[in-house]
Amino acid sequence: MGLYVRTVGLARAKTKVGMANLVYNMQRLAWLSRVAAALFAAAQ
């Protein structure tokens, strides 16, 4: 992923990494949903 965290404090660093992980997972879910919808439409 290549995330470079530049913050002051461990709590802020953990929050930043957690938010980056959340965004990645949401983008992956959206991509998987589009692929599944395309495959479903192609099968019909």
Stockholm file with secondary structure:
# STOCKHOLM 1.0

chainA/1-44         MGLYVRTVGLARAKTKVGMANLVYNMQRLAWLSRVAAALFAAAQ
#=GR chainA/1-44 SS CCCCCCCSSHHHHHHHHHHHHHHHHHHHHHHHHHHHHHHHHHHC
#=GC SS_cons        CCCCCCCSSHHHHHHHHHHHHHHHHHHHHHHHHHHHHHHHHHHC
//
